[in-house]
Amino acid sequence: MPPAGPTAAQVLAHVHASAALLGLPLDEARAQAVAGHLLRSAGLAALLEAVPMPPDLEPAEVWCPAPFPGEDPA
């Protein structure tokens, strides 16, 4: 069983600490919303990490957009 992720209180404390460190004004409603999004993202990441991947599975290539017409492709 994978280790449990952070609690909602821990994520909220992280949001408050990060905002203070960066000097960002953050009211409580916004902090709660940011913490909720982080928890949801962590849950999605946990689902992806749980997918078994054999060592011989090749990752997808990194997408690189084509140059605009008339631009040098280099």
C-alpha positions as CSV (number, residue, x, y, z in Angstrom):
1,M,0.0,0.0,0.0
2,P,1.5,3.4,-1.0
3,P,2.1,5.9,1.8
4,A,-0.8,8.3,2.6
5,G,-0.5,11.7,1.1
6,P,-0.6,15.0,3.0
7,T,-3.7,15.9,4.9
8,A,-5.9,18.8,4.0
9,A,-4.6,20.8,7.0
10,Q,-1.0,20.1,5.9
11,V,-1.7,21.3,2.3
12,L,-3.5,24.4,3.6
13,A,-0.5,25.2,5.8
14,H,1.8,24.7,2.8
15,V,-0.3,27.1,0.8
16,H,-0.2,29.8,3.5
17,A,3.5,29.4,4.0
18,S,4.2,29.5,0.3
19,A,2.1,32.7,-0.2
20,A,3.8,34.3,2.8
21,L,7.3,33.4,1.5
22,L,6.4,34.8,-2.0
23,G,4.7,37.9,-0.5
24,L,1.4,37.0,-2.2
25,P,-1.8,38.4,-0.6
26,L,-4.1,35.4,-0.1
27,D,-7.4,35.5,1.7
28,E,-8.7,32.4,3.4
29,A,-11.3,31.5,0.7
30,R,-8.6,31.7,-2.0
31,A,-6.2,29.6,0.2
32,Q,-8.8,27.0,0.6
33,A,-9.4,26.9,-3.1
34,V,-5.7,26.5,-3.9
35,A,-5.3,23.8,-1.3
36,G,-8.3,21.9,-2.8
37,H,-6.8,22.1,-6.3
38,L,-3.4,20.8,-4.9
39,L,-5.1,17.9,-3.2
40,R,-7.1,17.0,-6.3
41,S,-3.9,17.2,-8.4
42,A,-2.1,14.9,-5.9
43,G,-4.9,12.4,-6.2
44,L,-4.7,12.4,-9.9
45,A,-0.9,11.9,-9.8
46,A,-1.3,9.0,-7.4
47,L,-3.7,7.3,-9.8
48,L,-1.1,7.7,-12.6
49,E,1.7,6.5,-10.4
50,A,-0.3,3.3,-9.5
51,V,-0.4,2.2,-13.2
52,P,2.1,-0.7,-13.6
53,M,4.7,0.1,-16.2
54,P,7.2,-2.5,-17.4
55,P,10.8,-1.3,-17.8
56,D,10.7,-1.8,-21.5
57,L,7.8,0.6,-22.0
58,E,9.0,3.6,-23.9
59,P,7.7,7.0,-22.8
60,A,6.0,9.2,-25.4
61,E,8.1,11.7,-27.2
62,V,8.2,15.3,-26.0
63,W,5.9,17.4,-28.2
64,C,7.7,20.1,-30.1
65,P,5.6,22.5,-32.1
66,A,6.4,23.2,-35.7
67,P,8.0,26.6,-36.4
68,F,5.8,29.4,-37.7
69,P,5.7,29.7,-41.5
70,G,8.7,31.6,-42.7
71,E,10.8,31.0,-39.5
72,D,14.0,29.1,-39.4
73,P,13.3,25.6,-38.0
74,A,16.6,25.6,-36.0
